[in-house]
Amino acid sequence: MTEVVRLDEATTFEVLSVVTLLLVALFGAIIAYQAYRGYRRNGATSMLYLAVGLALLTVFPFLVNVGLNTVANPTQVAVVFFENVCRLLGLVTITYSLYGRH
């Protein structure tokens, strides 16, 4: 089992890393929600794909990181892999929202 790092024992870099990850997820969720509202208001499916893509790009990597490290004891490579899969799916979805047929 991995050792739990307490907040009062964490380095400044570790704390800043967690804070920036949280802020990316927070702002990504706000922007994705606004895109979803645009979809609901106008019925434009491209806005729905944009909302999903933004969530996959910003929110899901944070949730994967926290979820995997909470539930399992994964290697760092596994966590980074699943975070990058989320980011890739997000970018593909955003690309589809821009160029796909709706």
C-alpha positions in Angstrom: 0.0 0.0 0.0 1.3 3.5 -0.8 2.1 5.9 1.9 -0.5 8.7 2.5 1.0 12.1 2.2 -0.5 14.5 4.8 -1.1 18.1 3.7 1.1 19.4 6.5 3.9 17.1 5.2 3.5 17.8 1.5 6.0 19.9 -0.4 5.0 23.2 -1.9 5.3 21.7 -5.3 2.9 18.8 -4.4 0.4 21.2 -2.9 0.6 23.5 -6.0 0.2 20.5 -8.3 -3.0 19.4 -6.6 -4.4 23.0 -6.5 -3.7 23.5 -10.2 -5.3 20.2 -11.1 -8.4 21.1 -9.0 -8.6 24.6 -10.6 -8.3 23.1 -14.2 -11.2 20.7 -13.3 -13.3 23.5 -11.8 -12.9 25.9 -14.6 -13.3 23.1 -17.2 -16.6 22.1 -15.5 -17.9 25.7 -15.5 -17.1 26.1 -19.2 -18.5 22.6 -20.1 -21.7 23.5 -18.2 -22.0 26.7 -20.1 -21.6 24.8 -23.4 -24.3 22.4 -22.2 -26.6 25.3 -21.4 -26.0 26.5 -25.0 -27.0 23.1 -26.3 -30.2 23.1 -24.2 -31.1 26.6 -25.2 -30.4 26.3 -28.9 -30.5 22.5 -29.6 -27.2 22.6 -31.4 -25.7 19.2 -31.0 -22.2 20.6 -31.7 -22.5 22.4 -28.3 -23.3 19.1 -26.6 -20.2 17.5 -28.1 -18.2 20.6 -27.1 -19.5 20.2 -23.5 -18.7 16.5 -23.3 -15.2 17.1 -24.9 -14.4 19.8 -22.4 -15.4 17.6 -19.5 -13.3 14.8 -20.8 -10.4 17.1 -21.4 -10.4 18.8 -18.0 -12.7 17.2 -15.4 -12.3 13.5 -16.1 -8.5 13.3 -15.8 -8.8 14.8 -12.3 -11.5 12.3 -11.4 -9.5 9.4 -12.8 -6.4 10.5 -10.8 -8.3 10.9 -7.6 -10.5 7.8 -8.1 -7.7 5.4 -9.1 -5.4 6.6 -6.3 -8.3 6.3 -3.8 -9.7 2.9 -4.8 -6.6 1.1 -6.1 -2.9 1.2 -5.8 -1.9 1.8 -9.4 1.5 2.6 -10.8 2.1 6.2 -11.9 2.3 5.0 -15.5 -1.2 3.5 -15.3 -2.7 6.7 -13.9 -1.0 8.9 -16.5 -2.2 6.5 -19.2 -5.9 6.7 -18.2 -5.6 10.5 -17.8 -4.2 10.7 -21.3 -6.9 8.5 -22.7 -9.5 10.9 -21.2 -7.7 13.9 -22.7 -7.5 12.2 -26.1 -11.2 11.3 -26.1 -11.9 14.9 -25.1 -9.9 16.3 -28.0 -11.5 13.9 -30.4 -14.9 14.9 -29.2 -14.1 18.6 -29.5 -12.8 18.1 -33.0 -16.0 16.3 -33.9 -18.0 19.2 -32.5 -16.2 21.5 -34.9 -16.0 19.4 -38.0 -18.5 16.6 -37.7 -21.9 16.3 -39.3 -24.6 17.0 -36.9 
